[in-house]
Amino acid sequence: MQVKDLTTEELKALIREAVMETLEDLLDDPDEGREIRPEIKQQLLESRQRRAGGERGIPAEEVAKRFGLTWE
């Protein structure tokens, strides 16, 4: 079967399927199912607590500067 033989609904379904497959490939989490090391988990929890307490992280401009990048 060729694309020219598809109905409008069949073509839409084909396009929808192709888009969904592409999105799944692009958004796939390579770490899914892996364990987080205890020290990393602790760092994440502490970061979350600081944010909940109103503390902000390092501004993006500062991070860029540390790595010799420019931030616009």
QUITA-V596527 format. One record per pair of residues at least 24 apart in sequence whose ideal C-beta (glycine too) atoms are under 10 Angstrom apart, sorted by the first residue. I is the first residue (numbers start at 1). J is the second residue. D is the distance in whole Angstrom. If there is no record, write none. Layout:
BEGIN
I,J,D
I,J,D
END
This chain:
BEGIN
none
END
